[in-house]
Amino acid sequence: MFSIRQFYNSRRSIRSKIRNKTQRYPWCWWSCYCHSGSDVVIHPHKQTESTAKKLNKRAKRERSSCQAVLEQFDQQYSQELGELWTSARAVLLDPQSWQYGIMLNRFAAVTDITQILQSQGFSKILLQTDASSLLCDAPLLKQHPSKQPEENVSPLLSNYPLDNSHLQLDRNSDTVKQCLQSESSLSQHSPSLQCYIHPYPLRFPSQAHRPGHLKQYYLLNAASLLPVLALQVKDGENILDLCSAPGGKAIAIMQSCTPALLCCNEPDPHRRDWLAKTLESFLPHSLKSRVIVSALDGRCFGQSEASTYDKVLVDAPCSNDRSWLYSTSGQQVEQRLRERARLPALQAQLLKSALSAVRPGGVVVYSTCTLSSSENYTVIETVLKDCPEAEPEDLWEEIVVPFSKYFTFSRGPCSHGQTAHTQFDTVSSYHHRLGILVVPHPGKTWGPMFLSRIRRRI
């Protein structure tokens, strides 16, 4: 059976073959996540014209798209997206046009960064929430007596408990009540999901990981914050991030609220190390009791953690269009296409597991970073047919309408020759309920990002 670990092991094998080509531009491979660079601010106006030309030539030499994958995309996406594929194609083939968002860390001093961003023309798109922040260092979990520590765990994981056993949450314990009712040492850090973007593809460098020091910001594809917004997390909730690595959405959740528990699950050991480093870089040690790292297969949570969580995020493994377009050999293309055919079954299993893990009345948000309808709308349709307790919720008014200024949204799969853009009076309500899709567009190069919210009926 195709497993999550097999998927990432095969991807890692491919990545090692092209590592020399991507060391200068790490964002070539992990385009939606982390971006390397020196810890200084880039001032584009200080670059000479000749330097810019050299950089562009070098980038083009490093970034050669795979014709076989592009042909597959042309065949599939021209039918599913109609005229939107033309603009999305142009963006995907021009990495120099890709924009990156800057999510600030509320647990670190960011005044100087905010001033720099504003002086360079960045603007904030996600405003502060009105929820209050409470924090308590008391433990929130009763560990299962059969729990055994995992061997060969990265030292980074020592900062965040690793739990592979059944998590028994005592919701009515005096400890939990006291924690949720009292003000904390971090009450001054009110939840605030703040992201800055620039109208042009201005590169802002990442900050190096330094043990014991919190980073001020996280670089990401701004569309990846939309699933967190759709999750509507609140203080005091128990939240599961089912496929958590590399950790960007977990950090966004912690910017948005102070949960009773955030369980960050990642079965792949290498990606779990990456996740732990991300958590250590952005969250203070005082949050240790609220954030745990789990190494379970995500498909097992439905049984081992049934009806445990208030909210579950399923940022599923997918055929990342940005990275898959730059496969470098025919053998890798064949391997990836085989993986792509197996992914929808895995994604549906993960989503079903999440629906069992969430409490009645709770919500699950499913997301991917691919345009593929078979990994997006079809997965939702499959799960809704098999899970009568699942009810999709329309995100159009909540997400598309207020954020159409920043993102280009598709109205759902269409027949060949039809359009697929955001004309609110003609949009299919059926596809609204299944989910929404952010499509890269010149000037709004965010995405791909699909998200769907499903509520478990009481």
Beta strands, then each sheet from edge to edge (+ up, - down):
strand 1: 101-104
strand 2: 123-124
strand 3: 141-142
strand 4: 168-169
strand 5: 195-197
strand 6: 217-220
strand 7: 238-241
strand 8: 261-265
strand 9: 291-294
strand 10: 309-315
strand 11: 358-368
strand 12: 390-393
strand 13: 409-410
strand 14: 436-438
strand 15: 449-456
sheet 1: 2+ 5- 1+ 6-
sheet 2: 3+ 4-
sheet 3: 9+ 8+ 7+ 10+ 11+ 15- 12+
sheet 4: 9+ 8+ 7+ 10+ 11+ 15- 14+ 13-
end
